[in-house]
Amino acid sequence: MNIIIARNKAEFDKAAAAVISRQIKKKPDSVLGLATGSTPMGMYSELARMYEKGELDFSKVITFNLDEYIGLHRSHPQSYCYFMHENLFDKINIKEENVNLLDGGASDSQGECEEYEKKIKAVGGIDLQVLGMGHNGHLGFNEPKTPFESITGLVDLTPGTIKANSRFFESVAEVPRRAMSMGMKTILHAKSILFIVSGSEKAEVVAKALKGPVTPEIPASVLQLHPFITVVLDEEAAKYL
């Protein structure tokens, strides 16, 4: 486990983007697993900047996103499809056919998850999976007590996650209660992982995830078992390590 502790936000974003940049330069047709939320936004801005400067080529890159809310159409401003296009895809030269996103508006959510899992396997798996972490240690929408052998499927969001995500909506009532998410097993099968966390409010769970016992109670603790993981933290998130 390679742990990088950044002194400020700019350093954090550059360190995270550098991991993805190295992967793409090493393997131009890399399969990337991508995450949403406030933490990777600066990293995506840095990747877009690198593309604009001619330092990165995304034309052969394939992507799969971690998760999506059930019930939000892809055009909804809070859908993760909208987020990815707004923050990355519309700013780089990735091909639309190489972008894979779970469809929150699908009529058969379970079938959507099963097809997604098949697509990941069909391209040979994910080369580099980007992960953030929720306040309760969740990865994607895999809440505490999610079995480590889970694959892409339907999940019920906990009250804590609903409350945390309500900052992106006009009210808590508008936050979807269910989602689709890559499973723990799907995530762990990635050949390498980039784990990014910032903020003092997550420092305690960061310490539990990286130094505590491996337990479904802290889903991110399973990352200790992965052979190739880079962790990028800011000083606040790393203060208990």
matplotlib code that plots the C-alpha trace (Angstrom):
import matplotlib.pyplot as plt

x = [0.0, 1.5, 0.2, 0.7, -0.2, -0.8, -0.2, -3.0, -5.8, -3.7, -1.2, -3.9, -5.6, -2.2, -1.1, -4.4, -4.4, -0.8, -1.8, -4.4, -2.0, 0.7, -1.9, -3.1, 0.5, 1.5, -1.7, -3.5, -6.6, -6.9, -10.2, -10.8, -13.3, -14.4, -16.1, -18.2, -18.7, -16.8, -13.5, -12.5, -13.7, -10.3, -8.6, -10.9, -10.2, -6.5, -7.0, -8.9, -6.1, -3.5, -5.6, -5.9, -2.1, -1.6, -0.2, -3.0, -5.0, -8.3, -9.3, -8.8, -9.7, -12.8, -14.6, -17.1, -18.6, -19.0, -22.7, -25.9, -29.1, -32.2, -34.9, -32.8, -32.8, -29.4, -30.3, -31.0, -28.5, -27.8, -27.4, -23.9, -24.1, -24.6, -21.8, -19.3, -20.1, -20.0, -16.8, -14.8, -16.2, -17.3, -13.8, -11.7, -11.5, -13.1, -15.3, -19.0, -19.1, -16.3, -18.2, -20.2, -22.6, -25.4, -28.8, -30.8, -33.9, -33.7, -37.0, -35.2, -32.6, -31.6, -31.1, -29.1, -26.7, -26.3, -25.5, -23.0, -21.1, -21.0, -19.6, -16.8, -15.8, -16.1, -13.3, -11.0, -11.8, -10.8, -7.2, -7.4, -10.4, -10.8, -12.5, -13.6, -15.1, -18.3, -18.4, -19.3, -16.5, -18.7, -17.2, -19.5, -22.9, -21.7, -22.8, -21.5, -22.2, -22.2, -20.7, -17.2, -18.3, -21.1, -21.1, -22.9, -26.4, -29.1, -28.6, -30.6, -29.0, -28.6, -30.1, -26.5, -25.7, -29.0, -28.3, -24.7, -25.8, -28.7, -26.3, -26.5, -30.3, -32.8, -34.0, -33.4, -36.7, -35.4, -32.5, -33.2, -33.4, -32.0, -29.0, -27.1, -23.5, -20.5, -20.1, -17.2, -16.0, -16.2, -14.1, -11.5, -11.0, -9.6, -5.9, -5.0, -6.8, -6.6, -8.2, -8.7, -10.0, -9.9, -11.2, -10.9, -14.5, -13.3, -10.0, -11.2, -12.7, -9.6, -7.5, -10.0, -10.0, -6.3, -5.0, -7.9, -9.3, -10.7, -14.4, -17.7, -18.6, -16.0, -16.3, -13.1, -11.0, -11.1, -8.7, -5.9, -6.1, -5.5, -1.9, -1.7, -3.3, -2.3, -3.8, -4.0, -5.0, -4.8, -3.3, -6.6, -7.8, -4.4, -4.2, -4.9, -2.6]
y = [0.0, 3.3, 6.2, 9.8, 12.6, 15.9, 19.3, 21.1, 20.6, 21.4, 18.8, 16.3, 16.7, 16.5, 13.4, 11.6, 12.6, 11.5, 7.9, 7.9, 9.6, 7.0, 4.2, 5.6, 6.3, 2.7, 1.2, 3.6, 1.3, 1.1, 0.3, 2.8, 2.5, 6.0, 7.6, 10.7, 13.1, 16.2, 14.5, 13.6, 16.8, 18.5, 15.4, 15.4, 19.1, 18.2, 15.4, 17.7, 20.2, 17.6, 16.6, 20.2, 20.6, 17.5, 15.4, 12.7, 10.9, 9.3, 8.1, 4.4, 4.5, 2.6, 3.6, 2.1, 4.2, 2.8, 3.5, 5.4, 6.4, 4.4, 6.6, 9.4, 9.7, 10.3, 13.9, 14.7, 17.2, 14.9, 11.7, 10.4, 10.3, 14.1, 14.5, 12.6, 14.5, 17.8, 17.2, 15.0, 13.4, 16.6, 18.0, 15.2, 13.0, 9.9, 8.0, 7.8, 4.1, 3.6, 5.2, 2.8, 4.1, 2.4, 3.7, 4.9, 5.2, 1.6, -0.3, -3.4, -2.3, -5.8, -6.7, -3.5, -4.6, -8.0, -6.7, -4.2, -7.0, -8.9, -5.8, -5.4, -9.1, -8.8, -6.2, -8.1, -6.4, -3.0, -1.9, 1.0, 1.6, 5.0, 5.0, 7.6, 6.7, 7.7, 8.8, 5.3, 3.7, 2.7, 2.2, 3.0, 2.5, -0.6, 0.2, -1.4, -5.2, -5.6, -9.0, -8.9, -11.4, -9.1, -8.1, -5.3, -5.1, -3.1, -1.5, 0.4, 3.6, 4.1, 7.2, 8.5, 8.3, 9.9, 12.8, 13.2, 13.2, 15.6, 18.6, 18.0, 18.1, 20.7, 18.6, 15.2, 14.1, 14.4, 12.0, 8.6, 5.7, 3.0, 2.8, 0.4, -0.2, -2.3, -4.9, -5.4, -8.4, -6.4, -3.6, -5.9, -7.7, -4.4, -4.9, -1.7, 0.8, 4.5, 5.4, 9.1, 10.7, 14.3, 16.1, 15.8, 14.4, 11.2, 10.9, 8.4, 6.0, 6.4, 5.1, 2.2, 1.4, 1.3, 0.2, -1.5, -5.1, -6.1, -6.2, -5.7, -3.2, -0.9, -1.8, 0.2, -2.0, -4.7, -2.6, -3.8, -7.1, -5.6, -6.1, -2.9, 0.2, 3.8, 6.0, 9.8, 11.7, 15.3, 16.0, 16.3, 12.9, 11.4, 12.8, 9.6, 7.3]
z = [0.0, -1.2, 0.9, -0.3, 2.1, 0.3, 2.0, 0.2, -2.3, -5.4, -4.4, -3.6, -7.0, -8.9, -7.0, -7.7, -11.4, -11.7, -10.8, -13.6, -16.0, -15.5, -16.0, -19.3, -20.6, -19.7, -21.3, -23.7, -23.8, -20.0, -18.4, -15.7, -12.9, -11.9, -8.9, -8.3, -5.4, -4.3, -3.6, -7.2, -8.8, -8.6, -9.9, -13.0, -13.6, -13.5, -16.0, -18.3, -18.1, -19.0, -22.0, -23.1, -22.9, -25.1, -22.2, -22.2, -24.8, -23.8, -27.2, -26.4, -22.7, -21.5, -18.3, -15.9, -13.1, -9.6, -9.0, -9.8, -8.1, -9.0, -10.3, -11.7, -15.5, -17.1, -17.8, -14.2, -12.8, -9.8, -11.7, -11.8, -15.6, -15.7, -13.1, -15.2, -18.4, -16.7, -14.8, -17.2, -20.3, -22.1, -21.6, -23.0, -26.2, -24.8, -27.2, -26.2, -27.0, -24.4, -21.6, -19.4, -16.9, -14.9, -16.0, -13.0, -15.3, -16.5, -16.3, -15.0, -12.5, -11.6, -15.2, -15.7, -12.9, -14.3, -17.8, -16.3, -14.5, -17.8, -19.7, -17.1, -17.5, -21.3, -21.5, -19.2, -16.0, -14.6, -14.8, -12.3, -10.0, -8.4, -5.0, -2.6, 0.8, 2.7, 6.3, 7.4, 5.3, 2.4, -1.1, -4.0, -2.3, -0.5, 3.0, 6.2, 6.5, 2.7, 2.0, 0.5, -2.2, -3.5, -7.2, -9.0, -7.7, -6.0, -2.6, 0.0, 1.2, 4.9, 6.6, 7.1, 3.5, 2.5, 4.8, 3.6, 0.0, 0.6, 0.2, -3.5, -3.5, -2.5, 0.4, 2.1, 0.7, -2.8, -2.3, -3.8, -1.3, -3.6, -5.9, -8.2, -7.3, -8.2, -5.5, -3.2, -5.2, -8.4, -6.9, -5.4, -8.8, -10.2, -11.1, -9.2, -7.0, -6.3, -3.0, -2.4, 0.8, 2.1, 5.2, 8.9, 9.3, 7.6, 9.5, 12.1, 9.6, 7.4, 10.3, 10.8, 7.1, 6.6, 10.0, 11.8, 11.4, 8.0, 8.5, 6.6, 9.3, 7.6, 3.9, 3.0, 5.4, 2.7, 0.7, 3.0, 1.2, -2.3, -3.6, -5.7, -4.0, -4.0, -1.2, -1.6, 1.5, 2.6, 6.0, 7.7, 6.6, 7.6, 11.1, 12.9, 10.9]

ax = plt.figure().add_subplot(projection="3d")
ax.plot(x, y, z, "-o")
ax.set_aspect("equal")
plt.show()
